[in-house]
Amino acid sequence: MDGFRYLERVVTLRLDPDLCVGCGMCQVVCPHGVLTVGGRTARVQDRDACMECGACARNCPAGALSVSAGVGCAGAIIKGWLTGEAPSCGCEPGGGR
């Protein structure tokens, strides 16, 4: 899954920097290096690499992260891997999501 990508600008990941305490847990648990911590807060480094697994939000003690885990494009990607077909979640341009 190196260089993981699916669709641009559709990820549900949200970071509230005002709530972030800079603990770094999100950076530790993210399997694709989407989040980094520098200074006092986290930042989204590579939003389009997010697979919406929800590990960051589940492990954020301050509630600064949210993501609709297990839905949308992540499910489509996994189904594509399992079936060998092109992933489709209905949110691509003209997909009506």
Backbone as JSON, one array per atom type, in Angstrom:
{
  "sequence": "MDGFRYLERVVTLRLDPDLCVGCGMCQVVCPHGVLTVGGRTARVQDRDACMECGACARNCPAGALSVSAGVGCAGAIIKGWLTGEAPSCGCEPGGGR",
  "N": [[0.81, -1.19, 0.0], [2.11, 1.11, -0.36], [2.46, 4.51, -1.24], [-0.23, 4.93, -1.35], [-3.32, 5.89, -2.72], [-6.52, 7.19, -3.63], [-9.16, 8.77, -4.35], [-9.13, 12.3, -4.83], [-9.66, 14.88, -2.42], [-11.98, 13.9, -1.01], [-12.03, 12.77, 1.45], [-13.22, 12.23, 4.78], [-11.9, 13.08, 7.03], [-11.25, 15.27, 9.71], [-9.61, 17.87, 11.47], [-9.45, 19.61, 14.47], [-7.62, 22.16, 15.32], [-7.7, 23.78, 17.57], [-8.51, 22.16, 19.64], [-6.53, 20.27, 19.79], [-3.88, 18.77, 21.63], [-1.33, 18.15, 21.07], [-0.18, 15.62, 21.56], [0.72, 13.56, 19.91], [-0.24, 11.01, 19.4], [-1.92, 10.48, 17.21], [-0.19, 10.57, 15.04], [1.38, 8.37, 15.58], [-0.41, 6.17, 15.36], [-1.49, 6.28, 12.78], [-1.68, 4.56, 9.75], [-0.77, 5.48, 7.3], [0.74, 7.8, 7.44], [-0.62, 10.25, 7.49], [-0.97, 12.29, 9.31], [1.02, 14.66, 11.14], [3.01, 15.79, 13.89], [4.09, 18.78, 15.12], [5.71, 21.23, 16.96], [3.17, 22.53, 18.92], [0.82, 21.34, 18.06], [-1.03, 18.94, 16.04], [-0.98, 18.35, 12.5], [-2.55, 18.01, 9.33], [-0.9, 16.27, 7.04], [-1.01, 14.81, 4.65], [-3.76, 14.54, 3.36], [-5.16, 13.14, 1.31], [-4.13, 10.62, 1.46], [-5.42, 9.35, 3.45], [-7.21, 6.59, 4.67], [-9.53, 6.44, 5.99], [-9.73, 4.86, 8.32], [-10.07, 5.43, 10.99], [-8.42, 5.22, 13.2], [-6.9, 7.36, 14.19], [-8.81, 9.19, 15.24], [-10.06, 7.58, 17.19], [-8.0, 7.28, 18.98], [-7.35, 9.78, 19.88], [-6.93, 11.74, 22.62], [-8.01, 14.22, 23.14], [-10.14, 14.67, 21.51], [-9.83, 15.97, 19.08], [-9.83, 15.1, 16.51], [-11.82, 13.87, 13.82], [-13.52, 11.43, 11.89], [-15.34, 9.66, 9.44], [-15.29, 6.64, 9.98], [-14.77, 3.53, 8.31], [-16.59, 3.82, 6.26], [-17.69, 5.1, 3.06], [-15.09, 5.93, 0.82], [-13.01, 4.3, 1.83], [-14.19, 1.8, 2.31], [-14.88, 1.18, -0.32], [-12.38, 0.97, -1.53], [-11.27, -1.25, -0.19], [-13.11, -3.23, -0.96], [-12.55, -3.2, -3.7], [-9.89, -4.18, -3.67], [-10.37, -6.77, -2.76], [-12.08, -7.86, -4.71], [-10.82, -7.35, -7.09], [-11.73, -5.5, -8.84], [-12.23, -2.13, -10.12], [-12.22, 0.35, -7.63], [-15.2, 1.87, -6.36], [-17.16, 4.28, -4.92], [-19.19, 5.94, -5.33], [-18.72, 8.63, -4.99], [-17.08, 9.84, -6.72], [-16.44, 12.28, -9.34], [-19.51, 13.14, -10.75], [-20.69, 10.98, -9.58], [-22.73, 11.15, -7.74], [-22.76, 11.2, -4.89]],
  "CA": [[0.0, 0.0, 0.0], [3.0, 2.26, -0.44], [1.96, 5.47, -2.2], [-1.68, 4.76, -1.34], [-4.16, 6.99, -3.18], [-7.76, 6.81, -4.29], [-9.75, 9.97, -4.95], [-8.7, 13.52, -4.16], [-10.61, 15.79, -1.77], [-13.24, 13.29, -0.59], [-11.84, 12.18, 2.78], [-14.02, 12.84, 5.84], [-11.01, 13.45, 8.14], [-11.24, 16.67, 10.15], [-8.78, 18.17, 12.64], [-9.72, 20.89, 15.11], [-6.36, 22.51, 15.98], [-7.95, 24.41, 18.87], [-8.66, 21.1, 20.64], [-5.34, 19.42, 19.78], [-2.93, 18.99, 22.71], [0.0, 17.83, 20.57], [0.36, 14.4, 22.18], [1.38, 12.75, 18.89], [-0.81, 9.68, 19.24], [-2.45, 10.34, 15.85], [0.94, 10.27, 14.17], [1.82, 7.01, 15.89], [-1.36, 5.12, 14.94], [-1.91, 6.41, 11.38], [-0.91, 3.64, 8.93], [-0.32, 6.09, 6.05], [1.46, 9.04, 7.66], [-1.47, 11.39, 7.12], [-0.84, 13.35, 10.33], [2.31, 14.89, 11.78], [2.93, 16.69, 15.04], [5.24, 19.66, 15.23], [5.32, 22.33, 17.86], [2.16, 22.19, 19.92], [-0.38, 20.71, 17.51], [-0.95, 18.07, 14.88], [-1.44, 18.92, 11.24], [-2.82, 17.02, 8.29], [0.19, 16.39, 6.07], [-1.35, 14.19, 3.37], [-5.17, 14.19, 3.52], [-5.63, 12.18, 0.32], [-3.62, 9.28, 1.79], [-6.26, 8.82, 4.52], [-8.1, 5.5, 4.27], [-10.69, 6.55, 6.86], [-9.79, 3.73, 9.25], [-10.56, 5.95, 12.26], [-7.47, 5.01, 14.29], [-6.49, 8.64, 14.77], [-9.91, 9.74, 16.05], [-10.28, 6.71, 18.36], [-6.87, 7.39, 19.9], [-7.11, 11.18, 20.23], [-7.5, 11.97, 23.95], [-8.64, 15.54, 23.22], [-11.28, 14.74, 20.6], [-9.52, 16.95, 18.05], [-9.95, 14.48, 15.19], [-13.04, 13.13, 13.51], [-13.53, 10.78, 10.58], [-16.4, 8.65, 9.31], [-14.53, 5.4, 9.79], [-15.41, 2.34, 7.77], [-17.59, 4.13, 5.25], [-17.19, 5.87, 1.93], [-14.05, 5.45, -0.07], [-12.22, 3.22, 2.42], [-14.91, 0.56, 2.01], [-14.78, 0.93, -1.76], [-11.02, 0.53, -1.82], [-11.12, -2.62, 0.31], [-13.89, -4.09, -1.86], [-11.78, -3.29, -4.94], [-8.77, -5.09, -3.44], [-10.88, -8.14, -2.62], [-12.72, -8.34, -5.94], [-9.99, -7.08, -8.25], [-12.39, -4.5, -9.67], [-11.92, -0.74, -9.8], [-13.02, 0.84, -6.51], [-16.19, 2.89, -6.63], [-18.01, 4.54, -3.75], [-20.24, 6.86, -5.73], [-18.41, 10.03, -4.7], [-16.25, 10.41, -7.77], [-17.2, 13.28, -10.11], [-20.67, 12.58, -11.45], [-21.13, 9.76, -8.91], [-23.95, 11.41, -7.0], [-22.69, 10.97, -3.44]],
  "C": [[0.86, 1.26, 0.0], [2.49, 3.21, -1.52], [0.46, 5.42, -2.36], [-2.42, 6.02, -1.78], [-5.47, 6.43, -3.73], [-8.33, 8.04, -4.98], [-9.31, 11.2, -4.16], [-9.9, 14.27, -3.56], [-11.96, 15.17, -1.41], [-13.18, 12.73, 0.84], [-12.63, 12.95, 3.84], [-13.19, 13.29, 7.04], [-11.06, 14.94, 8.43], [-10.4, 16.8, 11.41], [-9.17, 19.55, 13.16], [-8.46, 21.28, 15.88], [-6.54, 23.18, 17.34], [-8.1, 23.38, 19.98], [-7.39, 20.26, 20.79], [-4.38, 19.8, 20.91], [-1.5, 18.6, 22.31], [0.63, 16.58, 21.13], [1.08, 13.49, 21.18], [0.8, 11.38, 18.66], [-1.34, 9.45, 17.82], [-1.34, 9.96, 14.87], [1.42, 8.84, 14.37], [0.9, 5.96, 15.29], [-1.76, 5.19, 13.48], [-1.06, 5.51, 10.49], [-0.35, 4.26, 7.65], [0.37, 7.43, 6.22], [0.69, 10.29, 7.28], [-1.24, 12.57, 8.05], [0.59, 13.44, 10.85], [2.09, 15.84, 12.94], [4.23, 17.47, 15.09], [4.84, 20.85, 16.07], [4.29, 21.83, 18.85], [0.95, 21.47, 19.37], [-0.07, 19.8, 16.33], [-1.34, 18.87, 13.64], [-1.65, 17.79, 10.24], [-1.79, 17.24, 7.19], [-0.22, 15.88, 4.7], [-2.78, 13.65, 3.42], [-5.61, 13.09, 2.55], [-5.05, 10.78, 0.51], [-4.45, 8.62, 2.89], [-7.18, 7.73, 3.98], [-9.34, 5.42, 5.17], [-10.85, 5.36, 7.81], [-10.29, 4.16, 10.62], [-9.6, 5.79, 13.43], [-7.08, 6.32, 14.97], [-7.57, 9.19, 15.7], [-10.15, 8.9, 17.3], [-9.18, 6.87, 19.4], [-6.55, 8.82, 20.3], [-7.75, 11.48, 21.59], [-8.25, 13.3, 24.06], [-9.86, 15.68, 22.31], [-11.09, 15.73, 19.46], [-9.7, 16.41, 16.64], [-11.3, 13.8, 15.02], [-12.92, 12.59, 12.1], [-14.68, 9.79, 10.56], [-15.75, 7.33, 8.96], [-15.38, 4.28, 9.22], [-16.49, 2.6, 6.74], [-16.92, 4.8, 4.06], [-16.09, 5.17, 1.17], [-13.22, 4.32, 0.52], [-12.87, 1.88, 2.14], [-14.81, 0.19, 0.55], [-13.41, 0.41, -2.14], [-10.83, -0.92, -1.39], [-11.89, -3.59, -0.58], [-13.15, -4.27, -3.19], [-10.6, -4.24, -4.81], [-9.24, -6.53, -3.42], [-11.44, -8.71, -3.92], [-11.86, -8.18, -7.18], [-10.6, -6.08, -9.21], [-11.95, -3.1, -9.27], [-12.8, -0.29, -8.65], [-14.02, 1.9, -6.95], [-17.08, 3.04, -5.41], [-19.12, 5.51, -4.08], [-19.91, 8.32, -5.49], [-17.48, 10.64, -5.76], [-17.07, 11.39, -8.61], [-18.31, 12.62, -10.93], [-21.25, 11.35, -10.77], [-22.34, 9.93, -8.03], [-23.91, 11.14, -5.52], [-23.11, 12.16, -2.68]]
}
